[in-house]
Amino acid sequence: MQVSVLQSCLDSLQIWFCGNLMVLNPDKSDSILFGTSQREKFFHDLDSVNVSGTVVPLARHLKLLGVVLDANLTVNQHTQLVSRSFFYHIRALCQIRHLLDHSSLSGLSCLED
């Protein structure tokens, strides 16, 4: 029953896009169902949705405006990616710290000798 409601909403969305002279490209679309882990049990057999006649697989997480969202709306995946990027840039700064002047290093106290 709930899957049919979801599909009905997707069909309505497609009609709205067409009515407003926009095109929904299912090949460039991502899909995700947000909810608690208890709610997720109701959709355990759902692995894709139909958008404009194209099957779009459900993702466990996706990146939207630079933020990684997962199906349970936790920030675990996003935190891991931001931390990884942070440490990459810190290591890169350590490689060039001998090229930086004192005023540049003053804001980066972790790189000072």
Residue pairs with C-beta under 8 A, 6 or more apart in sequence:
2 42
2 43
3 43
3 46
6 33
6 49
7 49
7 50
10 49
10 50
10 51
13 24
14 24
14 51
14 52
17 23
17 24
24 51
24 52
26 51
26 52
26 53
26 54
26 56
27 54
29 51
29 56
30 56
30 59
30 62
31 48
31 49
31 51
31 56
31 57
31 58
31 59
32 58
32 59
32 60
32 61
32 62
32 69
32 71
33 40
33 43
33 46
33 58
33 71
34 69
34 71
34 72
34 73
35 43
35 71
35 72
36 72
37 72
40 71
40 72
46 58
47 57
47 58
48 55
48 56
48 57
48 58
49 55
49 56
49 58
50 56
59 71
60 70
60 71
61 68
61 69
61 70
61 71
61 77
62 68
62 69
63 69
67 78
68 77
68 78
68 81
69 78
70 76
70 77
90 110
90 111
93 108
93 111
94 111
97 105
97 108
97 111
100 108
100 111
105 111
105 112
